Amino acid sequence: MLTYSRKDSFDRAVGNNSVCKSCAQTDRKVTLETIEKMRQPKTIQHKKKISKSIKTWWVDKKEKEYGFDSQ
């Protein structure tokens, strides 16, 4: 599965029927079925998982840089 960090990058890739730079370098091909799956709106459960993982990433980053947990 391809993941994009920005929606505009995803929209451009879908519009050009292409892939991200790293996938292009490895000559990875994306099927139309995969593109259609990525176009579907995300479920609330999926959005919550994304939010939780981003929050965990920031907490870990703060802990590493400053040596303490902000919670």
Residue pairs with C-beta under 8 A, 6 or more apart in sequence:
1 34
1 37
1 38
2 19
2 20
2 23
2 30
2 34
2 38
4 10
4 13
4 20
9 20
10 38
13 19
13 20
14 35
14 38
14 39
17 35
18 24
19 28
19 29
19 30
23 30
42 50
59 69
59 70
59 71
62 68
62 69
62 70
63 69
